[in-house]
Amino acid sequence: MELGLLAIGAGLAVGLAALAAGIAQARIGAAAMGAIAEKPELTGRAILFVALPETTVILGFAVAAMIILLLGG
């Protein structure tokens, strides 16, 4: 397969995952800050929920690595 197409596919896998995680974190973060303002004891849970969308980026990176390593080699 063409190396350029593999690079575009890997870039899209990471880029779109990062974009989705950013949008999710913006919405979750705003809601978490509202919840913390009302109940400060929810800070630990709020941090956990804000960090959860980052797993999407890690998954996108894993897919990109698999595209490059398995199809490019």
All heavy atoms as a GROMACS GRO file, in nm:
protein
  492
    1MET      N    1   0.085  -0.118   0.000
    1MET     CA    2   0.000   0.000   0.000
    1MET      C    3   0.089   0.124   0.000
    1MET      O    4   0.199   0.122   0.050
    1MET     CB    5  -0.093  -0.002   0.122
    1MET     CG    6  -0.200   0.102   0.118
    1MET     SD    7  -0.317   0.090   0.255
    1MET     CE    8  -0.437  -0.018   0.180
    2GLU      N    9   0.040   0.230  -0.054
    2GLU     CA   10   0.117   0.353  -0.062
    2GLU      C   11   0.147   0.407   0.078
    2GLU      O   12   0.060   0.410   0.164
    2GLU     CB   13   0.037   0.456  -0.139
    2GLU     CG   14   0.007   0.417  -0.279
    2GLU     CD   15   0.105   0.478  -0.376
    2GLU    OE1   16   0.177   0.571  -0.338
    2GLU    OE2   17   0.107   0.431  -0.490
    3LEU      N   18   0.269   0.451   0.096
    3LEU     CA   19   0.311   0.502   0.225
    3LEU      C   20   0.236   0.631   0.260
    3LEU      O   21   0.203   0.655   0.377
    3LEU     CB   22   0.462   0.526   0.224
    3LEU     CG   23   0.524   0.566   0.356
    3LEU    CD1   24   0.501   0.459   0.463
    3LEU    CD2   25   0.673   0.591   0.340
    4GLY      N   26   0.207   0.712   0.161
    4GLY     CA   27   0.133   0.836   0.186
    4GLY      C   28  -0.007   0.812   0.238
    4GLY      O   29  -0.055   0.882   0.328
    5LEU      N   30  -0.075   0.712   0.182
    5LEU     CA   31  -0.210   0.680   0.230
    5LEU      C   32  -0.208   0.627   0.372
    5LEU      O   33  -0.298   0.655   0.451
    5LEU     CB   34  -0.275   0.579   0.136
    5LEU     CG   35  -0.310   0.632  -0.003
    5LEU    CD1   36  -0.366   0.519  -0.089
    5LEU    CD2   37  -0.410   0.744   0.008
    6LEU      N   38  -0.104   0.550   0.405
    6LEU     CA   39  -0.091   0.501   0.543
    6LEU      C   40  -0.071   0.617   0.640
    6LEU      O   41  -0.128   0.620   0.749
    6LEU     CB   42   0.026   0.403   0.554
    6LEU     CG   43   0.009   0.270   0.482
    6LEU    CD1   44   0.137   0.190   0.491
    6LEU    CD2   45  -0.106   0.193   0.541
    7ALA      N   46   0.010   0.713   0.599
    7ALA     CA   47   0.035   0.828   0.685
    7ALA      C   48  -0.092   0.911   0.703
    7ALA      O   49  -0.121   0.959   0.813
    7ALA     CB   50   0.147   0.913   0.626
    8ILE      N   51  -0.168   0.928   0.596
    8ILE     CA   52  -0.295   1.003   0.607
    8ILE      C   53  -0.392   0.929   0.698
    8ILE      O   54  -0.458   0.990   0.783
    8ILE     CB   55  -0.355   1.026   0.467
    8ILE    CG1   56  -0.270   1.125   0.388
    8ILE    CG2   57  -0.500   1.075   0.478
    8ILE    CD1   58  -0.312   1.139   0.244
    9GLY      N   59  -0.401   0.800   0.685
    9GLY     CA   60  -0.489   0.721   0.772
    9GLY      C   61  -0.449   0.728   0.917
    9GLY      O   62  -0.534   0.744   1.006
   10ALA      N   63  -0.319   0.719   0.943
   10ALA     CA   64  -0.271   0.727   1.082
   10ALA      C   65  -0.296   0.867   1.138
   10ALA      O   66  -0.336   0.882   1.254
   10ALA     CB   67  -0.123   0.692   1.087
   11GLY      N   68  -0.273   0.968   1.056
   11GLY     CA   69  -0.297   1.104   1.102
   11GLY      C   70  -0.444   1.130   1.132
   11GLY      O   71  -0.477   1.197   1.229
   12LEU      N   72  -0.531   1.078   1.047
   12LEU     CA   73  -0.674   1.093   1.072
   12LEU      C   74  -0.717   1.020   1.199
   12LEU      O   75  -0.802   1.070   1.275
   12LEU     CB   76  -0.754   1.041   0.952
   12LEU     CG   77  -0.758   1.131   0.830
   12LEU    CD1   78  -0.830   1.062   0.715
   12LEU    CD2   79  -0.826   1.262   0.862
   13ALA      N   80  -0.659   0.903   1.224
   13ALA     CA   81  -0.696   0.827   1.345
   13ALA      C   82  -0.662   0.906   1.471
   13ALA      O   83  -0.743   0.916   1.563
   13ALA     CB   84  -0.625   0.692   1.345
   14VAL      N   85  -0.546   0.964   1.476
   14VAL     CA   86  -0.506   1.040   1.594
   14VAL      C   87  -0.577   1.176   1.597
   14VAL      O   88  -0.626   1.219   1.702
   14VAL     CB   89  -0.353   1.059   1.598
   14VAL    CG1   90  -0.312   1.150   1.712
   14VAL    CG2   91  -0.284   0.926   1.611
   15GLY      N   92  -0.584   1.243   1.483
   15GLY     CA   93  -0.642   1.376   1.480
   15GLY      C   94  -0.790   1.379   1.514
   15GLY      O   95  -0.834   1.463   1.592
   16LEU      N   96  -0.866   1.289   1.456
   16LEU     CA   97  -1.010   1.288   1.485
   16LEU      C   98  -1.038   1.244   1.628
   16LEU      O   99  -1.131   1.294   1.693
   16LEU     CB  100  -1.082   1.196   1.385
   16LEU     CG  101  -1.084   1.249   1.241
   16LEU    CD1  102  -1.151   1.147   1.149
   16LEU    CD2  103  -1.154   1.382   1.233
   17ALA      N  104  -0.956   1.151   1.679
   17ALA     CA  105  -0.973   1.111   1.820
   17ALA      C  106  -0.942   1.227   1.913
   17ALA      O  107  -1.011   1.248   2.014
   17ALA     CB  108  -0.884   0.991   1.850
   18ALA      N  109  -0.838   1.303   1.882
   18ALA     CA  110  -0.803   1.418   1.966
   18ALA      C  111  -0.910   1.526   1.959
   18ALA      O  112  -0.942   1.590   2.060
   18ALA     CB  113  -0.668   1.473   1.923
   19LEU      N  114  -0.966   1.547   1.841
   19LEU     CA  115  -1.073   1.646   1.826
   19LEU      C  116  -1.196   1.606   1.908
   19LEU      O  117  -1.254   1.689   1.980
   19LEU     CB  118  -1.109   1.661   1.678
   19LEU     CG  119  -1.216   1.763   1.644
   19LEU    CD1  120  -1.166   1.904   1.674
   19LEU    CD2  121  -1.255   1.751   1.499
   20ALA      N  122  -1.234   1.481   1.900
   20ALA     CA  123  -1.349   1.433   1.977
   20ALA      C  124  -1.323   1.442   2.127
   20ALA      O  125  -1.412   1.480   2.204
   20ALA     CB  126  -1.382   1.290   1.937
   21ALA      N  127  -1.202   1.409   2.168
   21ALA     CA  128  -1.169   1.418   2.311
   21ALA      C  129  -1.172   1.563   2.359
   21ALA      O  130  -1.218   1.592   2.471
   21ALA     CB  131  -1.032   1.358   2.337
   22GLY      N  132  -1.126   1.654   2.276
   22GLY     CA  133  -1.130   1.795   2.313
   22GLY      C  134  -1.272   1.847   2.330
   22GLY      O  135  -1.302   1.920   2.425
   23ILE      N  136  -1.358   1.809   2.239
   23ILE     CA  137  -1.498   1.852   2.248
   23ILE      C  138  -1.564   1.793   2.373
   23ILE      O  139  -1.634   1.862   2.448
   23ILE     CB  140  -1.574   1.811   2.121
   23ILE    CG1  141  -1.523   1.893   2.002
   23ILE    CG2  142  -1.724   1.830   2.138
   23ILE    CD1  143  -1.574   1.844   1.868
   24ALA      N  144  -1.536   1.665   2.398
   24ALA     CA  145  -1.594   1.600   2.516
   24ALA      C  146  -1.541   1.662   2.645
   24ALA      O  147  -1.617   1.685   2.739
   24ALA     CB  148  -1.566   1.451   2.512
   25GLN      N  149  -1.412   1.690   2.648
   25GLN     CA  150  -1.355   1.748   2.770
   25GLN      C  151  -1.408   1.888   2.794
   25GLN      O  152  -1.426   1.928   2.910
   25GLN     CB  153  -1.203   1.752   2.760
   25GLN     CG  154  -1.139   1.621   2.798
   25GLN     CD  155  -0.990   1.632   2.808
   25GLN    OE1  156  -0.928   1.708   2.734
   25GLN    NE2  157  -0.932   1.555   2.897
   26ALA      N  158  -1.435   1.963   2.690
   26ALA     CA  159  -1.491   2.097   2.709
   26ALA      C  160  -1.627   2.090   2.774
   26ALA      O  161  -1.656   2.165   2.869
   26ALA     CB  162  -1.499   2.168   2.574
   27ARG      N  163  -1.709   2.002   2.728
   27ARG     CA  164  -1.844   1.990   2.784
   27ARG      C  165  -1.842   1.930   2.924
   27ARG      O  166  -1.912   1.976   3.014
   27ARG     CB  167  -1.933   1.908   2.692
   27ARG     CG  168  -1.957   1.982   2.561
   27ARG     CD  169  -2.050   1.908   2.472
   27ARG     NE  170  -2.065   1.986   2.349
   27ARG     CZ  171  -2.134   1.946   2.246
   27ARG    NH1  172  -2.196   1.831   2.250
   27ARG    NH2  173  -2.143   2.020   2.139
   28ILE      N  174  -1.762   1.826   2.943
   28ILE     CA  175  -1.754   1.763   3.075
   28ILE      C  176  -1.690   1.859   3.175
   28ILE      O  177  -1.733   1.868   3.290
   28ILE     CB  178  -1.675   1.631   3.066
   28ILE    CG1  179  -1.754   1.529   2.984
   28ILE    CG2  180  -1.645   1.576   3.204
   28ILE    CD1  181  -1.675   1.404   2.951
   29GLY      N  182  -1.588   1.931   3.131
   29GLY     CA  183  -1.522   2.025   3.220
   29GLY      C  184  -1.614   2.136   3.267
   29GLY      O  185  -1.613   2.174   3.384
   30ALA      N  186  -1.696   2.188   3.177
   30ALA     CA  187  -1.790   2.293   3.215
   30ALA      C  188  -1.892   2.240   3.316
   30ALA      O  189  -1.922   2.307   3.416
   30ALA     CB  190  -1.860   2.347   3.092
   31ALA      N  191  -1.941   2.120   3.291
   31ALA     CA  192  -2.037   2.063   3.385
   31ALA      C  193  -1.971   2.031   3.519
   31ALA      O  194  -2.030   2.050   3.626
   31ALA     CB  195  -2.097   1.936   3.325
   32ALA      N  196  -1.847   1.986   3.514
   32ALA     CA  197  -1.775   1.952   3.638
   32ALA      C  198  -1.749   2.077   3.721
   32ALA      O  199  -1.763   2.074   3.844
   32ALA     CB  200  -1.644   1.882   3.604
   33MET      N  201  -1.714   2.187   3.656
   33MET     CA  202  -1.690   2.310   3.731
   33MET      C  203  -1.818   2.360   3.796
   33MET      O  204  -1.816   2.412   3.908
   33MET     CB  205  -1.630   2.418   3.641
   33MET     CG  206  -1.489   2.389   3.595
   33MET     SD  207  -1.377   2.364   3.732
   33MET     CE  208  -1.343   2.190   3.717
   34GLY      N  209  -1.931   2.343   3.729
   34GLY     CA  210  -2.059   2.380   3.788
   34GLY      C  211  -2.092   2.295   3.909
   34GLY      O  212  -2.140   2.344   4.012
   35ALA      N  213  -2.064   2.165   3.898
   35ALA     CA  214  -2.090   2.074   4.009
   35ALA      C  215  -1.997   2.104   4.126
   35ALA      O  216  -2.041   2.100   4.243
   35ALA     CB  217  -2.073   1.930   3.963
   36ILE      N  218  -1.871   2.134   4.098
   36ILE     CA  219  -1.776   2.166   4.206
   36ILE      C  220  -1.815   2.296   4.275
   36ILE      O  221  -1.800   2.309   4.397
   36ILE     CB  222  -1.632   2.172   4.150
   36ILE    CG1  223  -1.585   2.032   4.112
   36ILE    CG2  224  -1.536   2.233   4.252
   36ILE    CD1  225  -1.453   2.031   4.040
   37ALA      N  226  -1.868   2.392   4.199
   37ALA     CA  227  -1.910   2.518   4.260
   37ALA      C  228  -2.023   2.496   4.360
   37ALA      O  229  -2.031   2.565   4.461
   37ALA     CB  230  -1.953   2.616   4.152
   38GLU      N  231  -2.110   2.401   4.330
   38GLU     CA  232  -2.220   2.374   4.421
   38GLU      C  233  -2.182   2.280   4.533
   38GLU      O  234  -2.228   2.295   4.646
   38GLU     CB  235  -2.339   2.318   4.344
   38GLU     CG  236  -2.402   2.419   4.250
   38GLU     CD  237  -2.521   2.363   4.176
   38GLU    OE1  238  -2.567   2.252   4.210
   38GLU    OE2  239  -2.567   2.430   4.082
   39LYS      N  240  -2.101   2.177   4.500
   39LYS     CA  241  -2.060   2.079   4.600
   39LYS      C  242  -1.910   2.054   4.587
   39LYS      O  243  -1.867   1.973   4.504
   39LYS     CB  244  -2.135   1.946   4.580
   39LYS     CG  245  -2.282   1.953   4.609
   39LYS     CD  246  -2.346   1.816   4.600
   39LYS     CE  247  -2.492   1.822   4.635
   39LYS     NZ  248  -2.554   1.690   4.626
   40PRO      N  249  -1.829   2.120   4.667
   40PRO     CA  250  -1.684   2.104   4.655
   40PRO      C  251  -1.634   1.962   4.684
   40PRO      O  252  -1.525   1.925   4.641
   40PRO     CB  253  -1.629   2.202   4.758
   40PRO     CG  254  -1.738   2.298   4.783
   40PRO     CD  255  -1.866   2.225   4.759
   41GLU      N  256  -1.712   1.881   4.750
   41GLU     CA  257  -1.669   1.743   4.780
   41GLU      C  258  -1.668   1.654   4.655
   41GLU      O  259  -1.617   1.542   4.659
   41GLU     CB  260  -1.757   1.682   4.890
   41GLU     CG  261  -1.903   1.666   4.851
   41GLU     CD  262  -1.988   1.785   4.890
   41GLU    OE1  263  -1.933   1.890   4.925
   41GLU    OE2  264  -2.112   1.771   4.883
   42LEU      N  265  -1.719   1.702   4.545
   42LEU     CA  266  -1.720   1.624   4.420
   42LEU      C  267  -1.595   1.647   4.335
   42LEU      O  268  -1.590   1.603   4.220
   42LEU     CB  269  -1.844   1.660   4.337
   42LEU     CG  270  -1.979   1.622   4.398
   42LEU    CD1  271  -2.092   1.672   4.309
   42LEU    CD2  272  -1.989   1.472   4.417
   43THR      N  273  -1.494   1.712   4.389
   43THR     CA  274  -1.375   1.747   4.310
   43THR      C  275  -1.304   1.623   4.256
   43THR      O  276  -1.264   1.619   4.139
   43THR     CB  277  -1.279   1.830   4.397
   43THR    OG1  278  -1.347   1.946   4.442
   43THR    CG2  279  -1.157   1.871   4.316
   44GLY      N  280  -1.288   1.522   4.337
   44GLY     CA  281  -1.219   1.400   4.293
   44GLY      C  282  -1.289   1.332   4.178
   44GLY      O  283  -1.228   1.292   4.079
   45ARG      N  284  -1.418   1.320   4.188
   45ARG     CA  285  -1.496   1.259   4.079
   45ARG      C  286  -1.491   1.344   3.953
   45ARG      O  287  -1.484   1.292   3.842
   45ARG     CB  288  -1.641   1.240   4.122
   45ARG     CG  289  -1.662   1.132   4.221
   45ARG     CD  290  -1.809   1.112   4.244
   45ARG     NE  291  -1.828   1.022   4.356
   45ARG     CZ  292  -1.946   0.999   4.411
   45ARG    NH1  293  -2.052   1.061   4.364
   45ARG    NH2  294  -1.957   0.918   4.512
   46ALA      N  295  -1.496   1.474   3.970
   46ALA     CA  296  -1.493   1.563   3.854
   46ALA      C  297  -1.361   1.549   3.778
   46ALA      O  298  -1.361   1.545   3.654
   46ALA     CB  299  -1.515   1.707   3.898
   47ILE      N  300  -1.251   1.542   3.849
   47ILE     CA  301  -1.121   1.525   3.783
   47ILE      C  302  -1.118   1.393   3.708
   47ILE      O  303  -1.067   1.385   3.595
   47ILE     CB  304  -1.008   1.536   3.886
   47ILE    CG1  305  -0.997   1.680   3.936
   47ILE    CG2  306  -0.875   1.490   3.826
   47ILE    CD1  307  -0.901   1.698   4.051
   48LEU      N  308  -1.172   1.289   3.768
   48LEU     CA  309  -1.176   1.158   3.701
   48LEU      C  310  -1.258   1.165   3.573
   48LEU      O  311  -1.216   1.115   3.468
   48LEU     CB  312  -1.233   1.054   3.796
   48LEU     CG  313  -1.248   0.913   3.740
   48LEU    CD1  314  -1.111   0.853   3.714
   48LEU    CD2  315  -1.327   0.826   3.834
   49PHE      N  316  -1.374   1.228   3.578
   49PHE     CA  317  -1.460   1.236   3.460
   49PHE      C  318  -1.400   1.325   3.351
   49PHE      O  319  -1.422   1.302   3.233
   49PHE     CB  320  -1.599   1.283   3.497
   49PHE     CG  321  -1.681   1.178   3.566
   49PHE    CD1  322  -1.743   1.204   3.686
   49PHE    CD2  323  -1.693   1.052   3.511
   49PHE    CE1  324  -1.818   1.106   3.750
   49PHE    CE2  325  -1.767   0.953   3.574
   49PHE     CZ  326  -1.829   0.980   3.694
   50VAL      N  327  -1.325   1.426   3.389
   50VAL     CA  328  -1.261   1.511   3.289
   50VAL      C  329  -1.148   1.435   3.220
   50VAL      O  330  -1.122   1.454   3.101
   50VAL     CB  331  -1.210   1.642   3.354
   50VAL    CG1  332  -1.122   1.719   3.258
   50VAL    CG2  333  -1.327   1.728   3.397
   51ALA      N  334  -1.083   1.345   3.292
   51ALA     CA  335  -0.970   1.270   3.234
   51ALA      C  336  -1.015   1.152   3.147
   51ALA      O  337  -0.936   1.103   3.066
   51ALA     CB  338  -0.880   1.220   3.346
   52LEU      N  339  -1.136   1.108   3.161
   52LEU     CA  340  -1.183   0.990   3.085
   52LEU      C  341  -1.175   1.006   2.933
   52LEU      O  342  -1.137   0.911   2.864
   52LEU     CB  343  -1.324   0.953   3.126
   52LEU     CG  344  -1.336   0.869   3.253
   52LEU    CD1  345  -1.483   0.845   3.285
   52LEU    CD2  346  -1.265   0.737   3.239
   53PRO      N  347  -1.210   1.121   2.875
   53PRO     CA  348  -1.202   1.130   2.728
   53PRO      C  349  -1.060   1.115   2.673
   53PRO      O  350  -1.044   1.090   2.554
   53PRO     CB  351  -1.258   1.269   2.699
   53PRO     CG  352  -1.344   1.301   2.813
   53PRO     CD  353  -1.279   1.237   2.931
   54GLU      N  354  -0.959   1.131   2.756
   54GLU     CA  355  -0.822   1.114   2.707
   54GLU      C  356  -0.795   0.971   2.661
   54GLU      O  357  -0.707   0.948   2.580
   54GLU     CB  358  -0.722   1.152   2.816
   54GLU     CG  359  -0.714   1.300   2.840
   54GLU     CD  360  -0.662   1.376   2.720
   54GLU    OE1  361  -0.574   1.324   2.650
   54GLU    OE2  362  -0.712   1.487   2.697
   55THR      N  363  -0.872   0.878   2.711
   55THR     CA  364  -0.854   0.739   2.666
   55THR      C  365  -0.886   0.726   2.517
   55THR      O  366  -0.832   0.638   2.450
   55THR     CB  367  -0.941   0.644   2.747
   55THR    OG1  368  -1.078   0.683   2.736
   55THR    CG2  369  -0.900   0.644   2.892
   56THR      N  370  -0.973   0.813   2.467
   56THR     CA  371  -1.005   0.811   2.324
   56THR      C  372  -0.882   0.844   2.240
   56THR      O  373  -0.858   0.782   2.136
   56THR     CB  374  -1.117   0.912   2.294
   56THR    OG1  375  -1.226   0.887   2.380
   56THR    CG2  376  -1.162   0.903   2.151
   57VAL      N  377  -0.803   0.938   2.286
   57VAL     CA  378  -0.682   0.976   2.214
   57VAL      C  379  -0.580   0.862   2.219
   57VAL      O  380  -0.513   0.832   2.119
   57VAL     CB  381  -0.621   1.106   2.271
   57VAL    CG1  382  -0.496   1.144   2.195
   57VAL    CG2  383  -0.723   1.217   2.264
   58ILE      N  384  -0.568   0.796   2.333
   58ILE     CA  385  -0.476   0.684   2.345
   58ILE      C  386  -0.519   0.572   2.250
   58ILE      O  387  -0.435   0.509   2.184
   58ILE     CB  388  -0.470   0.636   2.491
   58ILE    CG1  389  -0.409   0.745   2.578
   58ILE    CG2  390  -0.391   0.506   2.502
   58ILE    CD1  391  -0.417   0.719   2.726
   59LEU      N  392  -0.649   0.548   2.241
   59LEU     CA  393  -0.699   0.447   2.147
   59LEU      C  394  -0.670   0.486   2.003
   59LEU      O  395  -0.629   0.404   1.921
   59LEU     CB  396  -0.848   0.426   2.168
   59LEU     CG  397  -0.913   0.318   2.085
   59LEU    CD1  398  -0.855   0.182   2.119
   59LEU    CD2  399  -1.062   0.316   2.107
   60GLY      N  400  -0.687   0.613   1.970
   60GLY     CA  401  -0.654   0.661   1.836
   60GLY      C  402  -0.507   0.646   1.805
   60GLY      O  403  -0.469   0.610   1.693
   61PHE      N  404  -0.423   0.672   1.902
   61PHE     CA  405  -0.279   0.653   1.884
   61PHE      C  406  -0.247   0.506   1.861
   61PHE      O  407  -0.164   0.472   1.776
   61PHE     CB  408  -0.203   0.706   2.005
   61PHE     CG  409  -0.056   0.683   1.998
   61PHE    CD1  410   0.023   0.757   1.911
   61PHE    CD2  411   0.004   0.585   2.075
   61PHE    CE1  412   0.159   0.734   1.902
   61PHE    CE2  413   0.138   0.562   2.068
   61PHE     CZ  414   0.217   0.636   1.981
   62ALA      N  415  -0.312   0.418   1.936
   62ALA     CA  416  -0.289   0.274   1.917
   62ALA      C  417  -0.330   0.229   1.778
   62ALA      O  418  -0.261   0.150   1.713
   62ALA     CB  419  -0.363   0.194   2.024
   63VAL      N  420  -0.442   0.280   1.729
   63VAL     CA  421  -0.488   0.247   1.594
   63VAL      C  422  -0.388   0.299   1.490
   63VAL      O  423  -0.354   0.229   1.394
   63VAL     CB  424  -0.630   0.302   1.569
   63VAL    CG1  425  -0.668   0.292   1.423
   63VAL    CG2  426  -0.731   0.228   1.654
   64ALA      N  427  -0.340   0.420   1.511
   64ALA     CA  428  -0.242   0.477   1.417
   64ALA      C  429  -0.112   0.394   1.417
   64ALA      O  430  -0.055   0.368   1.311
   64ALA     CB  431  -0.212   0.621   1.454
   65ALA      N  432  -0.069   0.353   1.534
   65ALA     CA  433   0.051   0.270   1.541
   65ALA      C  434   0.030   0.136   1.471
   65ALA      O  435   0.121   0.087   1.402
   65ALA     CB  436   0.091   0.249   1.687
   66MET      N  437  -0.088   0.079   1.488
   66MET     CA  438  -0.116  -0.048   1.421
   66MET      C  439  -0.121  -0.030   1.270
   66MET      O  440  -0.075  -0.116   1.195
   66MET     CB  441  -0.247  -0.108   1.471
   66MET     CG  442  -0.235  -0.165   1.610
   66MET     SD  443  -0.373  -0.264   1.668
   66MET     CE  444  -0.514  -0.178   1.616
   67ILE      N  445  -0.177   0.081   1.224
   67ILE     CA  446  -0.182   0.109   1.079
   67ILE      C  447  -0.041   0.116   1.024
   67ILE      O  448  -0.009   0.054   0.921
   67ILE     CB  449  -0.260   0.239   1.050
   67ILE    CG1  450  -0.408   0.218   1.073
   67ILE    CG2  451  -0.234   0.287   0.907
   67ILE    CD1  452  -0.489   0.347   1.064
   68ILE      N  453   0.045   0.189   1.092
   68ILE     CA  454   0.181   0.208   1.041
   68ILE      C  455   0.263   0.080   1.052
   68ILE      O  456   0.331   0.040   0.958
   68ILE     CB  457   0.249   0.324   1.116
   68ILE    CG1  458   0.183   0.456   1.076
   68ILE    CG2  459   0.398   0.329   1.084
   68ILE    CD1  460   0.230   0.574   1.156
   69LEU      N  461   0.255   0.012   1.166
   69LEU     CA  462   0.339  -0.105   1.188
   69LEU      C  463   0.291  -0.229   1.113
   69LEU      O  464   0.371  -0.304   1.058
   69LEU     CB  465   0.349  -0.135   1.338
   69LEU     CG  466   0.420  -0.028   1.421
   69LEU    CD1  467   0.415  -0.065   1.569
   69LEU    CD2  468   0.562  -0.010   1.374
   70LEU      N  469   0.161  -0.251   1.111
   70LEU     CA  470   0.110  -0.373   1.048
   70LEU      C  471   0.096  -0.360   0.897
   70LEU      O  472   0.124  -0.454   0.823
   70LEU     CB  473  -0.024  -0.413   1.110
   70LEU     CG  474  -0.020  -0.448   1.258
   70LEU    CD1  475  -0.160  -0.481   1.307
   70LEU    CD2  476   0.075  -0.563   1.284
   71LEU      N  477   0.053  -0.244   0.850
   71LEU     CA  478   0.031  -0.229   0.707
   71LEU      C  479   0.152  -0.170   0.635
   71LEU      O  480   0.169  -0.190   0.516
   71LEU     CB  481  -0.092  -0.141   0.682
   71LEU     CG  482  -0.225  -0.196   0.734
   71LEU    CD1  483  -0.336  -0.098   0.707
   71LEU    CD2  484  -0.254  -0.331   0.672
   72GLY      N  485   0.233  -0.095   0.707
   72GLY     CA  486   0.346  -0.030   0.644
   72GLY      C  487   0.470  -0.116   0.635
   72GLY      O  488   0.560  -0.092   0.555
   73GLY      N  489   0.476  -0.218   0.717
   73GLY     CA  490   0.599  -0.296   0.722
   73GLY      C  491   0.601  -0.404   0.623
   73GLY      O  492   0.691  -0.455   0.570
   0.00000   0.00000   0.00000
